[in-house]
């Protein structure tokens, strides 16, 4: 028996009562879905809060400090796109920027001018990897174990 036939059988007894029962079932199903979504939303918010607060991360820091923290946390040299993607997890305000690349690039330039980050050029790769100063050897060459992480 198809759905239309069931509806016709139900509707023949008392159409108003059958519509009411059908509406009650739909409402009950909707409440169940809403409860599941609220539970999932609560869980996701708690995970996001833990991820944002992370170990030592402070949303009140300057953008330069936030970027340096992201590179230090990764424990490997990062390119600007990697820095942006990791920053977006902690700073949703980046989504509102017209050009995330230009916004972050300005702070990367300042961080390199202040020697808080050192750009490292890998031949054959477009752009720079940004490193902490302590990751470089005396000849401004990247430590061997960190080079292995970016190849």
C-alpha positions in Angstrom: 0.0 0.0 0.0 1.5 3.3 -1.1 1.6 6.5 0.9 -1.2 8.1 -1.0 -3.4 5.0 -0.3 -2.6 5.2 3.4 -3.4 8.8 3.5 -6.8 8.1 1.7 -7.6 5.4 4.3 -6.8 7.6 7.2 -8.6 10.6 5.7 -11.8 8.6 5.1 -12.4 8.0 8.8 -12.1 11.6 10.0 -10.0 14.0 7.9 -9.4 16.5 10.6 -8.2 13.9 13.2 -6.0 12.2 10.6 -4.4 15.5 9.7 -3.9 16.3 13.3 -2.2 12.9 14.0 0.0 13.4 10.9 1.0 16.9 12.1 1.8 15.6 15.6 4.1 13.0 14.2 5.9 15.6 12.0 6.2 17.9 15.0 7.6 15.1 17.1 10.1 14.3 14.4 11.1 18.0 14.2 11.6 18.2 17.9 13.9 15.1 17.8 15.9 16.6 15.0 16.2 20.0 16.9 17.3 18.2 20.1 20.0 16.4 18.2 21.2 19.6 16.5 21.3 21.5 19.8 23.4 18.7 21.3 25.8 18.6 18.3 26.0 22.4 18.4 26.9 22.4 22.1 29.6 19.8 21.5 31.1 21.7 18.6 31.1 24.9 20.5 33.0 23.3 23.4 35.6 21.8 21.0 36.0 25.2 19.3 36.5 26.9 22.6 39.2 24.5 23.6 40.8 24.8 20.2 40.7 28.7 20.4 42.0 28.9 23.9 44.7 26.3 23.2 47.8 26.1 25.3 49.0 29.6 25.8 47.1 31.3 23.0 45.8 34.7 23.9 43.3 36.5 21.6 44.4 39.8 23.0 47.9 39.5 21.6 49.1 41.7 18.7 48.8 40.1 15.3 52.5 39.7 15.1 52.5 37.7 18.4 49.7 35.6 17.2 51.5 34.8 14.0 54.8 34.0 15.8 52.8 31.7 18.2 51.2 29.9 15.2 54.7 29.2 13.7 56.1 28.1 17.1 53.1 25.9 17.8 53.6 24.2 14.4 57.2 23.4 15.3 58.2 23.8 11.6 58.6 26.6 9.1 55.3 27.7 7.6 54.3 29.4 4.4 52.0 32.4 4.6 49.0 30.3 3.4 49.6 27.8 6.1 49.8 30.5 8.7 46.5 32.0 7.4 44.7 28.7 7.5 45.8 28.0 11.1 45.0 31.6 12.2 41.5 31.3 10.8 40.7 28.5 13.3 41.5 30.8 16.2 40.5 34.2 14.7 37.2 34.2 12.9 37.6 37.9 12.3 39.9 37.0 9.4 36.9 35.7 7.4 35.6 39.3 7.3 38.7 40.7 5.7 38.6 41.4 2.0 42.1 40.0 1.4 43.4 37.7 4.2 46.7 37.4 2.3 47.3 41.2 2.3 46.2 41.6 5.9 48.5 38.9 7.2 51.3 39.8 4.8 51.6 43.3 6.4 52.1 41.6 9.8 54.6 39.1 8.4 56.6 41.9 7.0 56.6 43.6 10.4 57.5 40.4 12.2 60.5 39.9 9.8 61.6 43.5 10.3 61.5 43.0 14.1 63.4 39.7 13.6 60.7 37.8 15.4 60.4 35.7 12.2 63.0 34.9 9.6 62.0 34.3 6.0 63.7 31.2 4.5 63.8 30.7 0.8 63.7 27.2 -0.5 64.9 26.9 -4.1 62.1 25.8 -6.4 59.3 26.8 -4.1 57.5 30.0 -4.6 57.5 32.4 -1.6 59.1 32.1 1.8 58.9 29.8 4.7 58.7 31.7 8.0 60.9 30.4 10.8 61.8 31.4 14.4 65.3 32.9 14.7 66.5 30.0 16.9 65.8 27.6 14.0 68.6 29.0 11.9 72.3 28.0 12.1 75.1 30.5 12.0 75.2 30.7 8.1 71.5 31.6 8.1 70.7 28.0 7.0 67.7 26.1 8.5 68.5 23.3 10.9 68.6 20.0 9.2 65.7 18.4 11.1 63.4 21.4 10.3 64.4 21.2 6.6 63.2 17.6 6.6 59.8 18.8 7.8 59.2 21.1 4.8 60.4 18.9 2.0 
